[in-house]
Every structure is written in C-alpha cells, then in structure tokens.
Amino acid sequence: MKRFYEQVNVVGIGGRYHVTLDDKPVKTPARRDIHVSEALASLLAEEWARQGETIQATAMTTMRLVATAIDRITDNPAAALAEFRSYAGSDLLCYRSPEPRELVHRQQALWDPILDWARQRYDVSFELSNGIMPVPQPEETLNRLERAAGHDELRLSGLIYGCHMMGSAVLALALAEGEIAQDQAHSLSCLDHLYQLETWGEDAEERRRLDQILLELESLNRYFRSLVPA
C-alpha cells in the first residue's frame, strides 16, 4: 500500500490518546477505535511516521499487537488465555538436548536461572524432558502461569506474540515484567540455533532470520514498557 498521509500526530482526550494521520484517526482493520496510553500512542505514531513511500505492515509490530488486542482478544479473551496456556504446557526451556555435552551445559547454565526466577515469582514447578518427547507440566503450574498472564488484552497480545517468537511462556512473562530485555530474550530463545552457528559456521539465511527475531523482540520490549504505568 502506498503511503497516503503526510502528518502523524498523537491526540489526547480525557486521559486517553489516539494517533491521527492527516487529522484522521487510525483504526484497527475491523474499523474499531484505538484509545490507549500516551506511551503506547507514541510508539504507534513512531511506526506510522517511519513508513516510506510504501507502507510495510510487517514492520509495524506495535500496530499489529494493538489491533490484535482490540479486534480479537477483546471479543474472546478465553481463547487467548488458552493459547498462552498451551505454550506454557510445552515451554522451550523445559526441553533439553541430551547431547552434545557443551550444549547440555549451556542450556543448564542459561535456562535454569530463568526457570528458578519463574519458580520463585509464581510459586510453580516444572517438569524437564531430555529430548523431544512431550512432558506434561503440573496443572497448578499452568493455572498460576495463566493467572500471571492476566486479562488485559494489550498485555495478552504481547505475551502471545512473545510465546510465538520464543516458544516460551516463561520468557514472554520475563520480558513483560522487565526481568530480561530483548538481548537476553534473544540469546535464551535462540540458544540452540546460535550454538549451531557457532559450531558449524555462519549461515547467511539463518543469521538474517535470527537478526529479524532480535528486531522483533526489541519492538516487543518497547511495547511492554509502554504498558507499564509511568
């Protein structure tokens, strides 16, 4: 789509804010109004202002997350929580490689501390698997992680996107709560892939994919920070 506007502004009304393009308010794909915090509206405005002659929707992470929250999660929060719960039940951090030894040790050294944080933060326990065979997580763990996700549609949208990118509900929660930032989220979620590059040498296509994930996590981190009250 060609860029159809020149000016991007943030407009506040009654403590809520929206973005305008040439004085016309930005709406979701379902034509719903977007009224958010000033910090989140500023992020949205930055994305619209960065667009060149052609609008690149794939580069608008914040807009995508806000639209998902308003158009999908608001109407069916139970489905969103079920999706988050599903990721929690098959969390990346609970599936360990049986070999090689160096990768095993690296997973232990980097993944165990973040699981320990989650254990203490949410009073949960985890079952670990040495391989790819599914291992069920305790029902109470899933219940408590689901409660930790909460019912705010904007936060849920970010959490589910984080789960999708990282394969881990624990990492998504840690990023949302500011326990980790995008660099650590990237190194933890892409640990196996980074190890393979380190061991077998650089692969240009894989490196581009991993770099794109880092950019997305940076955008997601900024999104989460905008949801935190000043």
N, C-alpha and C positions, 0 to 999 in steps of 0.2 A: 504494500500500500504506500502510495506517495504521501509525503508529509503535507498536511492540509492546513497547517496553522503556523503562526509566527510567534505569538506571545504565550508564555506559560506563567501562570500565577497561582499563588495559594491564597484562598479567601476564607476568612474565619467568620462564623456566625454562631453566637451563643455557646462559645467554648468548643465547637467542633469545626473542622476545616475540610475544605474540598479543593480540588485543582480545577482550574479553568484553562481552556485552550481558546485564545481569542475571545475571552469572556463567556465561552460556552462550557458548562461543567462536564468533566469527564465522568462517564458512566460505565458500568460493567457491560460485558457482552449481552447480558439479559436486560440491559437498559435500566438497571437499578442505580439509585443514587449512592455515592461514596462520601460518607461523612466520617472522618477519622481524626486522630490526634494531630497536632501541628507537626510533630516529628515525622509521623508516617506520611502526612500530606507532603512534607518537604521532600521525602525520598521519592514519592510518586512524581512530583514536579521535576526533580532532577532527571529521572528516567525519560520523561517526555521531552525535556529540554535537550537532552543529549542526542536525540534522534536526528539523523541527517536528512537527506532528500527522500529517502525511503525508510519507512518505519519498520524496524526489526523487532517484531513481537517477542522473539526468543531471547532478546537482550533485556527484556523488561520483567525481571524476576519479581519485583515488588508489586507491579500491576497484576501480574498473574496470580500471586498469592492472595492479594486483596480481593480480586474478582472471584477466585475460588471460594474464599471465605463467605462472601456475600451471596453469590449465586448458588452455591452447592451446599456448604456446610450449615448455613443458617436454616435451610429447609430440612436438613436431615443430619443433625449432629450425631445421632446414634450410629449412623453408618461411618462417619469419620472416626469416632472413638473405636469402633470395631476394627477399622483398618489399622489404626495405631496399635491396638491390642495384638493384632496379627503380627505386626513387625516385632513387638515386644516378645512374642512367643517364639520367634526364630531369629533372635538378635545375633548379628555378626560376631560380637565379642564372645559369645558362648560356644563358637565353633572353632576348634583349634586344629592346626595341622599336626599330624603325627610325626612328620619329618619335612625337611631336614632339621637337624638339631638347632642350627643357628636361627632358623625361622621360629621354631618352637620357643626358644629362649626369648626371642624378640617379642613374640606375642605375649608371653608371660610378663615381660618387663614393662610393656607399654599398655597392654589391655587390662591387666589385673588391677592397677591403681584406679582406673576409671570405674571398674566394677565395684571396687571397695568403696569408692565415693557414693555410688548408687545404693549399695547395701546400707550405708550409714544414713544417707539422705532420705531414703524412702522406706527403710526398715524391711528390706527384701532379701531373698536369697536366690541364687542362680544355679542351675544345673549346667555343667560344661560337657561338651562332646569332643572327643579326639577323632575328628573325621567329619564326614558329611551326613551321617545318619541323623535323622531328626531326634531331638531330645526334648520332651515336654518340660516347660517351666512350671513351677508351683502356681496353683490357681491364685493364691493370695498375692504372689508377686505380680501377676498380671493385673489383678484388681487394683493394687496400690499404684502401679505404674499408670494405669488408666486414669485413676483419680488425680495423679500428678499432672497428667496432660491437661486436665481441666475442661471447661466447657466454653471458653472464649473462642469464638470462631476464627479470629485472626491468629491467635496463638496456635490453634489446632491446624490451621492451614500450613503454617510454617513447620510445625512438628512433623506432619505427614510428608511434606516435601523433603525435610531433613532425613526422615526414615528412608524415603525412596532413594535419595542420593547416597546415603551412607550405609544402608542396610542395617541400621541400629537405632532402636528407640532410645537406648541409654545415651548414645552420643547426641541424638537430637535434643533430648532433655538437657544434657550438659551444656550444649551450645545455647539453648534458650535461656538457661539460668545463669549464663556467664561463667560457668566453671571452666570452660575451654573457649578459645577463639577459633577462627577459621583455619589457621595454620595447623593447630593441633588436631582439630576435627579431620582435616585432610590427611595428615600423616597417620592417624589412627584408623580411619575408614579405608584408606588405600594402602595399608601396610603391606599386604601380600603382593600387590601389584608393584609397589615401589621396590620391594625386595627382589622381585623377578627382574626388574630393570637393572638393579644394582648387580645382580648375579650374572645375568646373561647379556647385558649391554643395552644401550639405548635403542628404543624403537620409536620412530618419529610419530607414528599414528597414535600409539599408546600414550606417549608423552603429551601430545595435544589433548587427548581425552582427559588425562589427569589434570592438566593445567586448566581445562574448562571447568572441571569439578571444583577446583580451588576458587575460581572466579565466582561460581555459583554459591559456594559456601561463604565467600566474603559478602555477597549480596544478602544471603540469608542471615548472616550475623548482624549486619546493619539493620535488617528488618526486625529481628528480635529485639535489638537495642532500642528501636523506635517504639516498641510496645511497652517498655519499662517506664513507669511514671518518673518524670524529672524530679 
